[in-house]
Amino acid sequence: MLDFVRPSKNNMKCPCNHVTLTDEQLAKVIMKYDSNGDRCLNKEDLKDLFKQLGSTSPRWRAARALHHADKNGDGYIDMGAELDQLVNFLRVSFALAEGE
């Protein structure tokens, strides 16, 4: 399971030994879930990603991610044009601090 920081309200740094990720590093993690190599994430890819992140409802999170990041409504998150939207969604959904 991937280990991410859940920052406190007071700061964005974790007092423990968890690793924080930059947007670029988080994007690389996300890209590993492109199951067929088409540079797009479908709902099943996203469900697998959220399951690995420890979500208790990965199907719901996948649907929310598509709603948030799939700007053209084709049912896929394009790794080029829409990946930044997914990274932002992950940061908000899981309260992930950005690494330096």
BAFI-3210 file (N, C-alpha, C; in Angstrom, 3 decimals, decimal comma, padded with zeros to 6 digits):
// residues 100
n [1|2|3|4|5|6|7|8|9|10|11|12|13|14|15|16|17|18|19|20|21|22|23|24|25|26|27|28|29|30|31|32|33|34|35|36|37|38|39|40|41|42|43|44|45|46|47|48|49|50|51|52|53|54|55|56|57|58|59|60|61|62|63|64|65|66|67|68|69|70|71|72|73|74|75|76|77|78|79|80|81|82|83|84|85|86|87|88|89|90|91|92|93|94|95|96|97|98|99|100]
n.u [000,841|000,483|002,045|001,025|001,091|-000,980|-001,620|-001,534|-003,758|-002,212|000,267|002,025|003,825|004,795|005,217|006,131|007,774|006,805|006,642|006,533|005,115|005,942|003,981|004,716|005,876|003,667|002,034|003,492|003,119|000,364|000,242|001,128|-001,083|-002,357|-003,740|-003,750|-001,921|-002,659|-002,410|-004,509|-006,834|-009,311|-012,484|-012,119|-009,310|-008,932|-010,383|-008,768|-006,488|-007,471|-008,197|-005,690|-004,670|-005,983|-008,645|-011,928|-014,096|-013,557|-014,804|-016,714|-014,993|-013,564|-015,574|-016,119|-013,632|-013,531|-015,681|-014,630|-012,147|-012,374|-012,708|-013,685|-015,679|-015,564|-015,315|-012,824|-009,662|-007,387|-003,921|-002,348|-003,810|-005,584|-004,456|-003,343|-005,638|-006,560|-004,469|-004,771|-007,326|-006,714|-005,012|-006,765|-008,823|-007,516|-006,103|-003,376|-000,122|002,094|005,284|008,622]
n.v [-001,172|002,261|004,898|007,812|011,252|012,661|015,705|017,930|020,552|022,678|022,633|021,709|019,733|016,538|015,234|012,703|009,875|009,711|009,907|012,696|013,713|015,290|017,057|016,030|013,559|012,294|012,187|010,341|008,036|007,727|007,252|004,655|003,100|002,901|000,604|-000,504|000,888|003,085|005,722|006,818|006,884|004,707|004,036|001,620|001,494|003,715|002,887|000,776|002,261|003,872|001,877|000,826|003,041|002,883|003,525|003,258|003,108|002,601|002,502|004,559|006,752|006,633|007,278|009,899|011,065|010,882|012,568|014,984|015,316|014,534|016,382|016,530|014,679|012,042|009,694|008,909|009,687|011,667|011,359|013,439|015,964|016,037|015,099|016,759|017,719|015,408|014,897|017,146|016,535|014,216|015,280|016,960|015,150|013,190|014,709|015,238|016,246|018,401|017,542|018,892]
n.w [000,000|-000,720|001,024|002,309|003,357|005,804|006,423|009,280|010,444|011,107|009,813|006,787|006,831|007,844|011,089|011,420|009,846|007,242|003,666|001,539|-001,579|-004,671|-007,144|-009,624|-008,937|-007,797|-010,048|-011,573|-010,053|-010,372|-013,150|-013,361|-013,105|-015,499|-017,194|-019,808|-021,297|-022,877|-022,261|-020,905|-018,217|-017,161|-015,520|-014,107|-013,867|-012,224|-009,998|-009,111|-008,431|-006,290|-004,516|-003,885|-002,597|-000,251|000,054|001,359|-000,206|-003,146|-005,693|-005,632|-005,217|-007,624|-009,457|-008,615|-009,133|-011,923|-012,523|-011,607|-012,993|-015,688|-018,158|-020,803|-020,861|-021,846|-020,442|-019,706|-018,209|-019,560|-019,818|-020,625|-020,987|-018,799|-016,466|-014,465|-013,221|-011,973|-010,168|-008,504|-007,492|-006,005|-004,038|-002,626|-001,889|-000,340|001,384|000,841|001,430|-000,333|-001,530|-001,183]
ca.u [000,000|001,214|001,977|001,003|000,962|-002,228|-001,089|-002,387|-004,232|-001,199|001,385|001,962|004,888|004,426|006,237|006,579|008,702|006,126|007,220|005,634|005,386|005,661|002,943|005,307|006,014|002,318|001,591|004,157|002,417|-000,932|000,429|001,349|-002,380|-002,854|-003,656|-003,527|-000,889|-003,197|-002,229|-005,798|-007,320|-010,755|-013,026|-011,491|-007,954|-009,066|-010,821|-007,561|-005,655|-008,038|-008,109|-004,307|-004,485|-006,639|-010,014|-012,933|-015,082|-012,812|-015,700|-017,265|-013,887|-013,277|-016,635|-015,900|-012,431|-013,936|-016,514|-013,775|-011,006|-012,696|-013,318|-014,396|-016,801|-015,474|-015,212|-011,407|-008,804|-006,244|-002,700|-001,761|-004,625|-006,425|-003,740|-003,220|-006,918|-006,612|-003,515|-005,442|-008,396|-006,096|-004,521|-007,919|-009,554|-006,745|-005,348|-001,968|000,788|003,022|006,692|009,438]
ca.v [000,000|003,513|005,591|009,240|012,108|013,360|016,817|018,568|021,869|023,675|022,667|020,765|018,753|015,478|015,034|011,317|009,559|009,501|010,606|013,542|013,622|016,445|016,769|015,178|012,213|011,750|011,873|009,091|006,950|007,583|006,688|003,207|002,425|002,842|-000,851|-000,940|001,693|004,046|007,052|007,251|006,077|004,491|003,899|000,462|001,913|004,609|002,068|000,093|003,279|004,243|000,701|000,784|004,167|002,564|004,032|002,270|003,047|002,959|002,707|005,899|007,696|006,619|008,049|011,307|011,508|011,096|013,770|016,145|015,480|014,226|017,630|016,380|013,775|010,805|008,537|008,617|010,804|011,724|011,626|014,706|017,154|016,000|014,511|017,755|017,760|014,225|015,140|018,076|015,793|013,353|016,107|017,408|013,994|012,471|015,714|014,923|017,386|018,382|017,493|020,019]
ca.w [000,000|-000,762|002,295|002,082|004,527|006,080|007,205|010,278|010,024|011,436|008,876|005,681|007,014|008,768|012,104|011,386|008,764|005,964|002,527|000,769|-003,010|-005,512|-008,138|-010,658|-008,386|-007,665|-011,414|-011,980|-009,361|-011,041|-014,492|-013,258|-013,106|-016,878|-017,384|-021,192|-021,933|-023,848|-021,666|-020,361|-017,102|-017,157|-014,167|-013,455|-013,495|-011,071|-008,863|-008,632|-007,789|-004,992|-003,646|-003,416|-001,681|001,008|000,104|001,752|-001,295|-004,360|-006,842|-005,483|-005,456|-009,064|-010,110|-008,273|-009,857|-013,316|-012,556|-011,368|-013,903|-017,092|-018,632|-022,084|-020,650|-022,624|-019,557|-019,487|-017,839|-020,466|-019,061|-021,040|-020,754|-017,598|-015,332|-013,392|-012,506|-011,112|-009,075|-007,583|-006,831|-004,995|-002,935|-001,840|-001,351|000,665|002,141|000,637|001,407|-001,465|-001,161|-001,643]
c.u [000,889|001,003|002,078|000,787|-000,450|-001,845|-002,081|-002,838|-003,142|-000,040|001,207|003,075|004,439|005,530|006,778|007,486|008,025|006,762|006,156|006,059|005,109|004,531|003,470|005,451|004,651|001,767|002,221|003,504|001,092|-000,777|000,668|000,041|-003,055|-002,694|-003,353|-002,551|-001,380|-003,093|-003,550|-006,162|-008,828|-011,210|-012,390|-010,066|-008,002|-009,498|-009,624|-006,636|-006,184|-008,043|-006,705|-004,019|-005,199|-008,047|-010,970|-014,039|-014,423|-013,692|-016,292|-016,197|-013,558|-014,317|-016,467|-014,688|-012,756|-014,765|-015,652|-012,774|-011,311|-013,454|-014,083|-015,519|-016,763|-015,339|-013,785|-010,700|-007,552|-005,005|-002,048|-002,571|-005,319|-005,723|-003,608|-004,494|-007,042|-005,663|-004,149|-006,555|-007,825|-005,627|-005,671|-008,601|-008,831|-005,909|-003,854|-001,143|001,697|004,441|007,436|010,288]
c.v [001,238|004,254|007,086|009,976|012,664|014,525|017,343|019,919|022,921|023,732|021,621|019,730|017,750|015,299|013,608|011,098|009,274|010,357|011,481|013,488|014,953|016,065|015,833|013,736|011,546|011,367|010,574|007,886|006,673|006,876|005,179|002,420|002,431|001,397|-001,279|-000,064|002,720|005,498|007,684|006,327|005,953|004,280|002,727|000,784|002,774|003,850|001,330|001,057|003,601|003,073|000,612|001,914|003,960|003,106|002,914|002,157|003,470|003,198|004,117|006,949|007,770|007,435|009,540|011,861|011,772|012,370|015,032|016,385|015,247|015,400|017,474|015,344|012,476|009,545|008,113|009,879|010,701|012,131|012,945|015,888|017,179|015,471|015,492|017,848|016,580|014,372|016,077|017,383|014,898|014,162|016,556|016,225|013,299|013,409|015,434|016,198|017,268|018,399|018,684|019,623]
c.w [000,000|000,541|002,041|003,387|004,620|007,004|008,233|009,745|010,203|010,457|007,793|005,770|008,065|009,806|012,125|010,180|007,437|004,885|001,877|-000,688|-003,690|-006,467|-009,212|-010,178|-008,247|-009,034|-011,902|-011,314|-010,061|-012,378|-014,474|-013,292|-014,470|-017,340|-018,813|-021,962|-022,935|-023,377|-021,232|-019,204|-017,208|-015,710|-013,420|-013,020|-012,239|-009,825|-008,264|-007,891|-006,397|-004,010|-003,053|-002,423|-000,350|001,147|000,510|000,710|-002,617|-005,581|-006,806|-005,762|-006,945|-009,823|-009,844|-009,019|-011,316|-013,441|-012,453|-012,502|-015,378|-017,706|-019,942|-022,011|-021,422|-021,767|-019,261|-019,013|-018,685|-019,675|-019,454|-020,550|-019,399|-016,347|-014,169|-012,563|-011,542|-009,929|-008,044|-006,807|-005,728|-003,794|-002,032|-001,152|-000,213|001,526|002,059|000,605|000,201|-000,941|-001,715|-002,817]
res [m|l|d|f|v|r|p|s|k|n|n|m|k|c|p|c|n|h|v|t|l|t|d|e|q|l|a|k|v|i|m|k|y|d|s|n|g|d|r|c|l|n|k|e|d|l|k|d|l|f|k|q|l|g|s|t|s|p|r|w|r|a|a|r|a|l|h|h|a|d|k|n|g|d|g|y|i|d|m|g|a|e|l|d|q|l|v|n|f|l|r|v|s|f|a|l|a|e|g|e]
***
